[in-house]
Amino acid sequence: MRIANMNWMQVEECVKRDDRCVLPIGSVEQHGYLSLCVDMILSEKVAADAAEPLGVPVYPAVPYGITPYFADFPGTVTLRLTTYVALVEDILESIYKAGFRRVVVVNGHGGNGPILGFIKEWMGRRRDARVKFHEWWKSPKTWAKVQEIDPAASHASWMENFPWTRIAGVEMPKGAKPAVDYARMQFSNPAEVRKIVGDGNYHGRYERSDNEMLALWGVAVEETREIIERGWP
């Protein structure tokens, strides 16, 4: 149930019955031959697909995240950590004011990880609120499915190549890409990262069959639904 398909009166009634909601967060950054908005698209879709049977509202994905290492790839947008913390704080405060007390933040971008520290701090101030931070792609069941399909999986590789993240008319390269030098990337500036990464794929094939991708998606949706539905204190 997307907030985009609700009006304020419906939200007011909804929160009287159920104080859960979902906030997807993503990034606009290079993803090789795939959409620049892969992380935003996937976090919002997995959240919406998971929450729909539960009747839990899903906010629009926060499109921008923390991705300074990809700054030299055209189209990438990165926020400063201070900016991002302030943005997420304002969003959580607004959600709280609406009456929601249980929030699942569905993260689609590894670079957004530092926000978890702030979320814990925020719960220290809002003692009646609970926030789960769910990085959908590397949660246990989903990652196990990735490994079952093909262990050579990484940023901008096949594991992010779904029908809804592809660009019309763009053909994927054949074969698999050798792993980039991850250790070197850790201390490289954006220009150096671009040289190391090349087309954007970190490691592995660029695509796999739609049957495999839909099977992976089914696991991701079910695991995300479990996070929304269960385990609240």
N, C-alpha and C positions, 0 to 999 in steps of 0.2 A: 504494500500500500504506500505509494509514493506521496509525499507531502505536496508535490506539484499537482496532484489530482484531488486535493482537499482544499476546503476553505477554512477560515479561522473558526467558524462555529463547529465544524466537524472535528477539528483538532480539540476544541474545548470539551466536547462530549467524549471523544476518544480517551483523553487522558483521565477522565473520571473512572473509566473501566479498566485501564491498563496504563501504567506509568513507564512503559518501555518505548524506546525509539532507537533508530539506527542512524549513525552519521558516517557515511563513507568519506575517506580522504584519499587523495591520489597525487598525481604529479603530471606536469606537461613537460616532457623531456624526450630526447631521442630514443627511439626503439627500433633502430635499423630500418627495415623496409615496412614496418608496421606503423600505425598511427602514433603521432606524438602524444596522444591522450590515452594510451593503453592503460596506464595505472588508474586513471579516473574512470574510464569506461568499465574496467573489470571490477573495481571496488563497488561502484554503484550498482552494476548489474547483479553481482553475486549477492549483494545486500538485498536488493529488491526481489530477486528470485527466491531467496531464503525466507524473507519476511512475509511475503504475500499470503501464504496459507495461514499464517499466525495472526494476520490483521494488525501487524505492528508497523507504524509509520516509518518511512525511510526518507531522510532529508536528501536533497541534491548533493552530489559529491563536491567536496572542496577540491577544485581542480588543481591548484598550485601547491607545491611542496618544497622540500629542501633538496636541491640537486645541483650544488655549485660545481661539481666535477664535470658536468656535461655542458657547462656554460658556453663552450666554443662550438657546440652544435646548433646551427640555426633553428629557431623555433622553440628552443628550450627556455622555460621560465623558472627561475629559482628565487625563493624568498630567503631573507636573512632569518636566522633562528629566532631572534627577538621579535621580528615581524610575525613569524609563524605562531609563536607562543601567544602573542597578543591576539591574533586572529582566532585561534582555537579557543582561547579563554572567552572572548566575546561570544562566540557561537555557543559554547557550553552554558554560559550565563543566560543567554536567551532561551535555550532549550529548558534550562532549569526554571526560569520564570514562567514558561508555558505550563509547567507542572510535571514534566518528565523527571523521573528520579533514577531510572535505570537506562543507561545509554551504552550501546555497543558501537565502538568506533571501529569500523572495518577499514583497515589500512591496506592500500594497494601498492605502496612504494617503500622500499627498504630504507631510503634516506630520511623518511619521516620518523624513524625510530626514536630520536631524542625527545619527541613530544611525550613519550610515556612518563618520563620523570615529572614533567609538568602536570600530567593528568593525576598522578599520585598526590602531588602537592595540592591540586584543586580539590580532590576528595577530602583532604585534611581540613579544608575550609568549609566544604559543603558536606557535613558529616552524614546527612540523610541521603546522599546521592551515591550511586555505584556506577563505575565505568569499566567496561571490559574492552581491552585493546586486542583486536583480532587481526593478525596478519594472515589473511586467508590462504595465500599461495604456499606458505611454509608451515601451516598447521599440520599436525601429525598425519592424519588420514590423507589429506590432499597431497602432501609431499611424498608419502608412501606410494600413492598412485602415480605420481610423476616418475619416481624411481622404477616402478614396475614397467612403465611404458618405455622409458629411455633415460638412464642415469645422466647422459650428457645433455643437461638442461640448464639454462641460464637466462640472464637478461637478454631480451630481444631474440631469443631462440624460439624453437617450436612451441615451448611451454606457454608462450604468450600469444601464439598465433591462433586465435579463434575467429570464426566467421565475422564476429562483430568488432575485431580489432584490425582487420585487413583494409588496405587501400585499394579501391577498384582500379583494375588495370595494371597493378604492380605485380610482377612475377617474382617469386622467391628464388634465390640461387639454389642450385642443386648441391647435394652432398652435405657434409658436416664441417663446421669450422673448428680448427684446433683451439684449445683454451688460450685465452689471453694471459699475459703476465700479471696475475692478480697482486702479487707481492709488490711489483713495481708501481702499480696503480695507486697503492695506498699512500705513496708520498709524491705523487705527480700533480702538477698543476693542470688546469683545463686543456691547455694546448697539448701537453704531453699525453693526457688521457685520450684525446682525440686520435693521436698518432697510434697509441697502443691498441685502442679499440677498433679502429678502422671503420667498418660499416655499421658498427653498433652492437652486433651480436657478440656475446662474451664467449660462447662455447656451444657446439652441437649443431644439429640439423636446424634448418630454417622452418620446416613445416612437417607435420605428420597428418595422417588421415583424419577426416572429420569425425569418423566413428570413435577414434581414440580421444580426440579433443572433447567430444560431447560426453564421453565416459568420465574423463577427468573433471569436466564441469559439474557433472552430476554429483561427484564426491565432494567437490568444493561447496556446492550449494547445501548439501545435506549437513556437512560439518559446520557451516556457518549458521544454519538453522538451529543446530544443537546449542551453539553458543548463545544465540538469542533467546532460546526457549528455556534452557536448563542452567542449574548451577548458581543461581542467584542466592546471596545470603538472606 
